[in-house]
């Protein structure tokens, strides 16, 4: 009986791992970056470090930093990225996946908080419009050092959102007409302390 229980537990773990591994299921890889260096087409400034396997946002107090890829555009796409909550004193942080982007003032953002919630917003002409505000996500990991996989799958005017393989919802919206840009973002909601937030990878398939 004990061996059977162990086997069932192992199968459950393998099944969960395989489910998460299916993120970005398209047959063709359009773009992939493990951040070994800063040659992946990102805007490089003093606010980011892109090297040695991580893309790190250096976040001032109460600040958002967003980075849309400059060298690639897509149409329908499956966008996935891994983000790691930093070690140390807990701060209220947000990590985002950007999609349907045109430029720094026009894009959609799918974000998670280390308090266990997610949001969806649109930035249009430099102004923010909230679509989904701070909803609980059971699959979201919140401890320091935890890694979360964000995924947005788009098809026409519909986007589908996932955290760690768990589907959250669909959304109908207005993508750009002639291809769009993707990216990542970091939010520091602490009004006094700086923070750092790192992504391990990003992958886009068709």
C-alpha positions in Angstrom: 0.0 0.0 0.0 2.8 2.4 0.9 4.6 1.7 -2.4 1.4 2.4 -4.3 0.9 5.7 -2.5 4.5 6.7 -3.3 4.0 5.7 -6.9 0.8 7.7 -7.2 2.5 10.8 -5.6 5.4 10.5 -8.0 3.1 10.3 -11.0 1.2 13.3 -9.8 4.4 15.3 -9.5 5.5 14.2 -13.0 2.2 15.1 -14.4 2.3 18.6 -12.9 5.8 19.2 -14.1 4.9 18.1 -17.6 1.8 20.4 -17.6 4.0 23.4 -16.7 6.6 22.4 -19.3 4.0 22.7 -22.0 4.0 26.5 -21.7 4.5 28.0 -25.2 3.2 25.1 -27.1 3.6 26.4 -30.7 5.5 24.3 -33.2 7.9 27.1 -34.2 10.1 29.1 -31.9 9.9 32.8 -33.0 12.2 34.2 -30.3 14.0 32.8 -27.2 16.3 34.4 -24.8 18.0 32.9 -21.7 19.7 36.3 -21.1 23.3 35.1 -21.4 24.1 38.5 -22.7 22.4 41.8 -23.7 22.2 41.0 -27.5 18.6 39.9 -27.5 17.1 43.2 -28.7 16.2 44.7 -25.3 16.6 48.4 -24.5 19.7 48.5 -22.3 19.9 51.3 -19.8 21.3 51.9 -16.3 18.0 50.5 -14.9 18.6 46.9 -16.2 21.3 44.2 -16.1 21.1 41.6 -18.8 23.8 39.0 -18.3 24.8 35.6 -16.9 21.3 34.1 -17.4 19.1 36.8 -15.9 17.4 40.0 -16.9 17.3 42.2 -13.8 15.3 45.3 -13.3 16.9 47.8 -10.8 13.8 49.4 -9.3 13.8 52.7 -7.4 11.2 53.1 -4.7 7.6 53.3 -6.0 8.6 52.7 -9.6 7.6 50.7 -12.7 10.1 49.7 -15.3 9.0 48.2 -18.6 11.0 46.8 -21.5 9.6 46.0 -24.9 11.8 44.1 -27.3 13.0 46.3 -30.0 14.1 43.9 -32.7 11.3 41.4 -33.0 7.6 41.7 -33.8 4.9 39.0 -33.8 1.3 38.4 -34.8 -0.5 35.6 -33.1 1.9 34.2 -30.5 2.4 32.2 -27.3 4.6 34.3 -24.9 6.1 32.7 -21.8 8.6 34.0 -19.2 10.0 32.9 -15.9 10.4 35.4 -13.0 12.1 34.8 -9.6 11.1 36.7 -6.4 14.2 38.1 -4.8 15.7 36.8 -1.5 15.8 39.1 1.5 13.3 41.4 3.2 9.9 41.0 1.6 8.7 44.0 -0.4 5.6 44.4 -2.4 6.7 43.6 -5.9 5.1 43.0 -9.2 6.3 41.2 -12.3 4.7 41.6 -15.7 4.5 40.1 -19.2 3.9 42.7 -21.9 2.0 41.9 -25.1 0.1 43.6 -27.9 2.7 46.4 -27.7 3.3 49.2 -30.1 5.7 51.4 -28.1 6.5 52.5 -24.6 3.1 54.3 -24.2 0.9 51.6 -25.8 0.8 48.0 -24.7 -1.1 45.5 -22.5 0.4 44.1 -19.2 -0.3 40.8 -17.4 1.2 41.2 -14.0 1.6 39.2 -10.7 2.2 40.3 -7.2 4.2 38.5 -4.5 1.1 38.8 -2.4 -0.5 36.1 -4.5 -2.6 38.2 -6.8 -2.6 39.1 -10.5 -3.8 41.9 -12.7 -4.3 42.9 -16.4 -4.0 46.4 -17.6 -3.7 48.5 -20.8 -1.4 51.4 -21.2 -2.8 53.6 -23.9 -1.2 56.9 -24.9 0.8 56.8 -21.7 -2.2 56.4 -19.4 -3.2 53.3 -17.5 -6.5 51.5 -17.7 -7.1 48.6 -15.4 -9.0 45.6 -16.8 -8.6 43.0 -14.0 -7.4 44.3 -10.6 -5.6 42.2 -8.0 -7.5 38.9 -8.2 -6.3 35.9 -6.2 -4.3 33.3 -8.1 -4.0 29.9 -6.4 -1.1 28.7 -8.6 1.0 31.7 -7.9 4.1 31.1 -5.7 4.9 33.9 -3.3 8.0 33.0 -1.2 11.4 34.6 -1.7 13.3 32.6 -4.2 10.2 31.1 -5.9 10.0 31.0 -9.7 6.8 31.6 -11.5 6.0 31.0 -15.2 3.8 33.7 -16.8 2.1 32.9 -20.1 -0.1 34.8 -22.6 -1.4 33.0 -25.6 -3.0 35.3 -28.3 -5.2 34.4 -31.2 -6.8 37.2 -33.2 -8.4 39.6 -30.7 -8.3 37.0 -27.8 -5.6 36.6 -25.2 -5.5 33.7 -22.7 -3.6 34.0 -19.4 -1.8 31.3 -17.4 0.3 31.2 -14.2 2.5 28.0 -13.7 0.3 26.1 -16.3 -3.0 27.1 -14.6 -5.4 28.9 -16.9 -6.8 32.1 -15.3 -9.1 33.6 -18.0 -9.6 34.9 -21.5 -9.8 38.5 -22.6 -11.0 40.1 -25.9 -9.1 43.2 -26.8 -7.7 45.2 -29.7 -4.2 44.1 -30.9 -2.2 46.3 -33.2 -3.0 45.8 -36.9 0.5 45.3 -38.3 2.2 43.0 -35.8 3.1 43.8 -32.1 5.9 43.8 -29.6 6.4 41.8 -26.4 8.3 42.4 -23.3 8.6 42.2 -19.5 8.2 44.6 -16.6 9.0 45.1 -12.9 7.1 47.0 -10.3 8.3 48.2 -6.9 5.4 49.3 -4.6 7.7 50.1 -1.6 7.8 53.9 -1.3 11.1 53.9 0.6 13.3 51.0 -0.5 14.9 50.0 -3.8 14.4 46.5 -5.1 15.7 44.2 -7.8 13.6 41.7 -9.8 15.0 39.1 -12.2 13.7 37.1 -15.1 15.4 33.8 -16.1 14.1 33.4 -19.6 11.5 34.4 -22.2 10.2 32.3 -25.2 7.8 33.1 -28.0 6.3 30.4 -30.3 3.7 30.7 -33.0 
